[in-house]
Amino acid sequence: MSQFKFRLQSVQKLRERMRDEAADSLRQARLAIQKLNEQMDELHAEMAGQARLQSEASSGVINTQRMLESQRYQLHLLSQTQTIKDNIALIEQECERRQQLLVKREQDVRALEKLRESQLSNWQYAQTLAQQSRLDEWASFRFWKNAQIAEEPDSQREVASGSIPNELS
């Protein structure tokens, strides 16, 4: 019996590789968002520390130069926070695009898998029919042979079987 060969196997492997690359791309984008969120948390902690320092400094002797530097630094932290928020928004849009691409790639792979399963099922059915045909042919031959033996005169059967007919003994 011959082996089943899916003729689009190389295409299926290519599609699987493209799907895996899309999944990796989406994973990288999600990691980038996670890193940016961690940076955002660090900036929020730094801003809270600066606010605490300003409130402590305002309760005693006020050093205007230090207050101005602290305020400038807080503005810098706010601008970094806004930049990170903008980057997160862009990456989230990119994640959505990559997610849609991954879904499409997954559909492509599933379509080829269904095609392969369908072709395998058809091949197995054809193999079963061919085997059944061979068995039917063999059964027909055996039936014909048995019918030939049954039609032979008794004397020929006995000679063929090696016994001596009663008439000659």
C-alpha positions as CSV (number, residue, x, y, z in Angstrom):
1,M,0.0,0.0,0.0
2,S,1.4,3.4,-0.9
3,Q,1.9,6.2,1.6
4,F,-0.2,9.3,1.7
5,K,1.6,12.5,0.5
6,F,0.1,15.9,1.0
7,R,1.2,17.9,-2.0
8,L,0.9,21.2,-0.2
9,Q,3.0,20.2,2.8
10,S,5.7,22.8,2.0
11,V,3.0,25.5,1.8
12,Q,1.6,24.3,5.1
13,K,5.0,24.5,6.7
14,L,5.5,28.0,5.3
15,R,2.1,29.1,6.7
16,E,2.9,27.6,10.1
17,R,6.2,29.5,10.1
18,M,4.4,32.7,9.2
19,R,1.8,32.1,12.0
20,D,4.6,31.5,14.5
21,E,6.4,34.7,13.4
22,A,3.1,36.7,13.8
23,A,2.7,35.2,17.3
24,D,6.3,36.1,18.2
25,S,5.7,39.6,16.8
26,L,2.6,40.0,19.0
27,R,4.5,38.7,22.0
28,Q,7.3,41.2,21.5
29,A,4.8,44.1,21.2
30,R,3.1,43.0,24.5
31,L,6.5,42.8,26.2
32,A,7.2,46.3,25.0
33,I,3.9,47.5,26.5
34,Q,4.8,45.7,29.8
35,K,8.2,47.4,29.9
36,L,6.7,50.8,29.2
37,N,4.2,50.2,32.0
38,E,7.1,49.4,34.3
39,Q,8.8,52.6,33.3
40,M,5.6,54.5,33.9
41,D,5.4,53.0,37.4
42,E,9.0,54.1,38.0
43,L,8.2,57.6,36.9
44,H,5.1,57.8,39.1
45,A,7.2,56.7,42.1
46,E,9.8,59.3,41.2
47,M,7.1,62.0,40.9
48,A,5.6,61.0,44.3
49,G,9.1,61.3,45.8
50,Q,9.6,64.7,44.3
51,A,6.2,65.8,45.6
52,R,7.1,64.6,49.1
53,L,10.4,66.5,48.9
54,Q,8.6,69.7,47.8
55,S,6.1,69.5,50.7
56,E,9.0,68.9,53.2
57,A,10.9,71.8,51.7
58,S,8.0,74.2,51.9
59,S,7.5,73.6,55.6
60,G,10.9,75.0,56.5
61,V,13.2,77.6,55.0
62,I,12.4,77.9,51.3
63,N,15.2,77.5,48.9
64,T,13.8,79.0,45.7
65,Q,16.5,77.6,43.5
66,R,15.9,74.1,44.8
67,M,12.2,74.5,44.4
68,L,12.6,75.7,40.8
69,E,14.8,72.7,40.0
70,S,12.4,70.3,41.6
71,Q,9.5,71.8,39.6
72,R,11.5,71.6,36.4
73,Y,12.3,68.0,37.1
74,Q,8.6,67.2,37.8
75,L,7.7,68.9,34.5
76,H,10.4,66.7,32.8
77,L,8.9,63.6,34.5
78,L,5.4,64.6,33.4
79,S,6.6,65.0,29.8
80,Q,8.3,61.6,29.9
81,T,5.1,60.1,31.4
82,Q,3.1,61.6,28.5
83,T,5.6,60.4,25.9
84,I,5.3,56.9,27.4
85,K,1.5,57.1,27.4
86,D,1.6,58.0,23.7
87,N,4.0,55.2,23.0
88,I,1.8,52.7,24.8
89,A,-1.2,53.9,22.8
90,L,0.8,53.4,19.5
91,I,2.0,50.0,20.6
92,E,-1.5,48.9,21.6
93,Q,-2.7,49.8,18.1
94,E,0.1,47.8,16.7
95,C,-0.8,44.9,19.0
96,E,-4.3,45.0,17.6
97,R,-3.0,44.9,14.1
98,R,-0.7,42.1,14.9
99,Q,-3.5,40.2,16.7
100,Q,-5.6,40.5,13.5
101,L,-2.7,39.3,11.4
102,L,-2.2,36.3,13.8
103,V,-5.9,35.4,13.5
104,K,-5.6,35.5,9.7
105,R,-2.5,33.4,9.8
106,E,-4.1,30.9,12.1
107,Q,-7.1,30.7,9.8
108,D,-4.8,30.0,6.8
109,V,-3.1,27.2,8.7
110,R,-6.4,25.7,9.8
111,A,-7.7,25.8,6.2
112,L,-4.7,23.8,5.0
113,E,-5.0,21.4,7.9
114,K,-8.7,20.8,7.0
115,L,-7.6,20.3,3.3
116,R,-5.0,17.8,4.4
117,E,-7.5,15.9,6.6
118,S,-10.0,15.9,3.7
119,Q,-7.4,14.6,1.2
120,L,-6.2,12.0,3.7
121,S,-9.8,10.8,4.3
122,N,-10.3,10.6,0.5
123,W,-7.0,8.8,0.0
124,Q,-7.9,6.3,2.8
125,Y,-11.3,5.8,1.2
126,A,-9.8,5.1,-2.2
127,Q,-7.3,2.7,-0.6
128,T,-10.1,0.9,1.2
129,L,-12.0,0.6,-2.1
130,A,-8.9,-0.7,-3.9
131,Q,-8.3,-3.2,-1.2
132,Q,-12.0,-4.3,-1.3
133,S,-11.7,-4.7,-5.1
134,R,-8.7,-6.9,-4.7
135,L,-10.4,-9.0,-2.1
136,D,-13.5,-9.3,-4.3
137,E,-11.4,-10.3,-7.2
138,W,-9.6,-12.9,-5.2
139,A,-12.9,-14.2,-3.8
140,S,-14.3,-14.4,-7.4
141,F,-11.3,-16.4,-8.5
142,R,-11.6,-18.8,-5.6
143,F,-15.3,-19.2,-6.3
144,W,-14.5,-19.9,-10.0
145,K,-11.8,-22.3,-9.1
146,N,-14.0,-24.1,-6.6
147,A,-16.8,-24.3,-9.3
148,Q,-14.3,-25.7,-11.8
149,I,-13.3,-28.4,-9.3
150,A,-16.9,-29.2,-8.6
151,E,-17.7,-29.6,-12.3
152,E,-14.9,-32.0,-12.9
153,P,-16.0,-35.6,-13.2
154,D,-15.4,-37.7,-10.1
155,S,-12.7,-39.8,-11.9
156,Q,-10.7,-36.7,-12.8
157,R,-10.9,-35.4,-9.2
158,E,-9.8,-38.7,-7.8
159,V,-6.9,-38.8,-10.3
160,A,-6.1,-35.3,-9.5
161,S,-6.2,-36.0,-5.8
162,G,-4.0,-39.1,-6.2
163,S,-6.5,-41.8,-5.3
164,I,-7.2,-44.8,-7.6
165,P,-10.7,-44.9,-9.0
166,N,-12.8,-47.9,-8.0
167,E,-13.1,-49.1,-11.6
168,L,-9.4,-49.7,-12.0
169,S,-8.8,-51.5,-8.8
